[in-house]
């Protein structure tokens, strides 16, 4: 029994030492955690104005980019409208020139000296009619494209 009592005292002493060491470590860890928490708060407080400033700058830059993009889109819409207007004028001029050419061709086909080669006149009239139809189709396609672009499609 003496050996068992001695062993029990020895183990009890070791357990008390370990318990004391753990308590001491717990106090040290709590102190370190408290210091780290305080440091984290100070760092956050110190950098908060910088972070807010950065957010504000990013917001301003984003707004500026948006305004510039909207201005560019408006300029492109305006330019596209100018091109469409110019195209309308050109198409009208070409259509009128084709009509005039057809009228002149028709007038020439009535002349007695040209009636001999009437097939040439008919083929010329057909080609002019085809050109006029192609011009009309091209104008319709252009209007569809530009209208889609102006509508934001």
Beta strands, then each sheet from edge to edge (+ up, - down):
end
